[in-house]
Amino acid sequence: MKRRDFVGLTGLATGALFLPSLPSIGGTPVDPARLLEPGADAATKKRLADAGLNAAKAAGASYADVRIGRYLNQGIFTREKQVQNIASTESYGVGVRVIANGTWGFAATNTVTEAGIAKAAQLAVQIAKANSKVQKEQVKLAPQKGYGEAAWKAPIQQSAFEVPIKDKVDLLLNVNAKALELGASFVNSVLFQVNEQKYFASTDGSYIDQDIHRIYPTFSVTAIDRASGKFRSRQALSSPMGLGYEYLTPKAADKIAGPAGSGVVGYRNSYDMLEDVALATKHVKEKLTAKSVTPGKYDLVLDPHHLGLTIHESVGHPLELDRVLGYEANYAGTSFATLEWKAKKIPYGSKLVNIVADKLQPGSLGAVGYDDEGVKTKRWDLIKEGMLVDYEKIRDQAGIVGQNESDGCCYSQSWADVQFQRMPNVSLQPGPAKLSVDELVKNVDKGIYIAGNGSFSIDQQRYNFQFGGQVFYAIEKGQITGMLEDVAYQANTQEFWNSCAAICDESDYRLFGAFNDGKGQPSQSSAVSHGSATTRFNGVTVINTARKIG
Amino acid sequence: MAILSKDEAQNILKKVLSFSTADECEATLNGSIGGNVRSARNSISTAGAVDNVSLAVQSRFGKRSGLATCNEFDDATLRRCVQRAEEIARLAPESPEYMPLLGPQQYLDGSRSFAAATAAIDPAYRAKQIGASMALCDEKKLSSAGFLDDSVGFIAKRNSKGLEAYQQTSYVGFSVTVRTPDGSGSGYAAADYTDATKLDAARLTRVAAEKAASSVKARAIEPGKYTVILEPNALLSNVDTSLLGVLMQSLDARSADEGRSFLSKKGGGNKKGEKLFDERVTIYSDPLNPEIGDLTFANDGRPQQKTTWIEKGVVKNLYSSRFWAQKAGIPDLPPPGGWIMQGGTQSTADLIKSTAKGILVTRLWYIRPVDPQTLLYTGLTRDGTFYIENGQIKFPIKNFRFNESPVIMLNNLEAIGKPVRLNGSLVPPLKIRDFTFTSLSDAV
């Protein structure tokens, strides 16, 4: 039986609440000190990987790769004045992927010995051969040279695991204390830290050792008016980042003010959690009495922490080549942006819209040296001056679209799951001309400024979407005039991007992150960043989401 | 590692407890073996297998608690694991929500949570099932994408207060999306079972293929409020948030008492005992239901009993943590695994026959919360949406976005059909009036 609903029953789906455990904390619990111990050295991993590669070849594989993964997580969960949970986990094991009879096979084991890995390799070949009997499309890989022995480390300043737990707990409890002092009814705060130690070896002759770090501090502040029974929440405006603990040392240069009158502050490469929680508490109290929006057409001014999710859903996903080709039809869906659609040269967006894929961007969640099938990463254009120019692809897809090179977008969430095509960082380029947020707002006659990401939903071909946010402000005749509530906007991807009317300059550019992006069957999670500057979209449909029950 | 028998598992757990020097100790042994195969474009795309077994030891000194795990079971490893849990416990902060471990519990006997046929699944079985699905679509010149996954597992628990639990589980599920080659029609079907002998991937594929073929040339009709027939796959999903799923997930006493749930009352307290839904709505859980075959104990060792959550539209029970149950002085009920929405005898076809004007919805998708205050959710129809007139399906229609609350939906109930197993629960098709569609989608 499946226990997915049981996970749901813990309350994860309630949105506004954080709970003491989340799916991103995988693996088995360990002493926090274990997170600082080194894993196996590269020589040992090479020996182990060779056992898998040799066993696969001996069993009849024409190609094989072995991923030895050590995945370390720590989550610190608090609410109000108490620590709810400190979970330190380690997951260590090996996944072996093979091609036999032109068919993929995969098996994984946590018995990390030469014999254990060889057995997994043999099982992977057995699976491939069984499936080859009903296989119709032979797997063809884009050529890939072996890199020999190579290594890549995320350029972080301080591993979050090296920071004493007491310091991290103190930070979160100080955040909670600040919210309660300022009048919040409830506050939850969480710090997630991730370290992926990944070793990749393939029959192409690559032996690649990588060390990847991610950090995500966040909170939810709730205010309740007991008399009316009304409650409202505001989440943190932090972003998960491919950084170390240095992200939590605030720097004035990384703070970017929202439009005058909003009081919103955005954060670039460092985050001031105490400042944000104080603002959030002010916001959440205002939300209880804010004016309910009048539905209609508005010009939207979207801050990067909000727009990042819209980019993710309406550009990042539809340009995944596996979706375009139909490989995700049964779960995540397909895409409107088919090869035929691209050939028609229909504008994806206005001429202002330039969107790049980038697996190199420092501090981003998607940055790695090599992907999970041993391809060196790169940056490339997806949309140029509003026109679709390329997709996101991996080795077994390139040939299908007449190309002979992978984009390096292959990823697996752990050793236990097969790697497949995942979204790279996908970012909207800032406007080339100088334009501040205040200058942008000044020209809006009737609009809404939205900061932070909230509710999000999009159809399986990525046409129709609906997004909420964390805070909404009315713009009237170029001025922020007050907070709004019950706001969500609905649009069609192409109409929305074609309504893009202005983009702030590079000084406003920052990254948003999706920490747990789901795709695939069995479903896998990946983390990816989306950069943008504050951007204006004209004439978007806004609905009012207030309802009455009971 | 093979699935351990009750004696094998409990012998390991007894040994673990004998190494403990803590005030309290609880050991849980979990294992599973499973595999999967995935197809797209009528061809295999990926396939895999994974096995995992792990022991978790929780040690407690006073209100301090530590957890450690291992996946080898020789004496030395077990001893180290216990020692590590105790070291972590000594360093941990005191939990203000500490509850002593449970003592011996009486669990229901006779849950059909395991079937030997599912344990016998091998790569050839998976290839045969998905092969039959793909062959059917080849024959009909349709394109399929399917997913079959299966697992067998066990969970064993023992603690220093005398609690002892053991159960085996099995699961097999198949889902398939069938599309016309030009992408103008799409259909979906899914099912899951404890017993693999019940799975027939080809039968499900025929349903999806029929929906795909009959959903081409969809017409656009105006968004608005419509009578809808929601098939079980539109009400509960194991791959997405779902309207009945979120309703059940919201029956948490603590968030209701704290004032941040649709079940919170103005001025304080919760709405337990109030009639919030149509009087035909009854939802209960029963681990011994033969079609569900659920676990008879919760993760924390509390027994799972037959429990009525909503009866004739009235909220009868809320679940909670042990801490909150004690603090609030309420029945100590864990959240259920699967649940059963009581229904009638009518099939989806019968519900269509009795509908003058309405919309048949195969599946809802990308369902996300909009307002927790009213449990308002948004999402879209997908993979087979049809207009009904005078008791017959007239033509396929373009997909809609909805903004709706399951609370409002279950007040606008017109009819309930016969429940079927889905995602470990029993869910009937529902006919609902005034279901709110807010925009059209071009997606197929």
Interface residues (C-beta under 8 A of the other chain):
Chain A: M1 K2 R3 R4 D5 F6 G8 L9 T10 G11 A13 T14 G15 A16 L17 T28 P29 V30 D31 Q82 V83 Q84 I86 T103 W104 G105 F106 A107 A108 T109 N110 L123 A124 Q126 I127 A128 A130 N131 S132 K133 V134 Q135 K136 E137 V169 S185 F186 T222 I224 R226 A227 S228 G229 K230 F231 S233 L325 G326 Y327 E328 A329 N330 Y331 G333 T334 F336 T338 A416 D417 V418 F420 S455 F456 S457 I458 D459 Q460 Q461 R462 Y463 N464 Q466 G468 D486 A488 Q490 N492 Q521 P522 S523 T541 I543 T545 A546 R547 K548 I549 G550
Chain B: G35 N36 V37 R38 A40 R41 N42 S43 I44 S45 T46 A47 G48 A49 V50 D51 N52 S54 A56 L67 A68 T69 C70 N71 R84 E87 I88 A92 P93 S95 P96 E97 S113 D122 P123 A124 R126 A127 I130 G131 M134 A135 S143 A145 G146 F147 D149 T169 S170 Y171 G173 S175 V176 T177 R179 G183 S186 Y188 D192 T194 N238 V239 T241 G245 V246 M248 Q249 S250 D252 S255 E258 G259 R260 S261 F262 S264 K265 K266 G267 G268 K271 E274 L276 I292 G293 D294 L295 N299 Y319 P335 P336 G337 G338 W365 Y366 I367 R368 P369 V370 D371 P372 Q373 T374 L375 L376 T378 G379 L380 R382 N399 R401 N403 S405 V407 I408 N423 G424 S425 T438 S439 L440 S441 D442 A443 V444
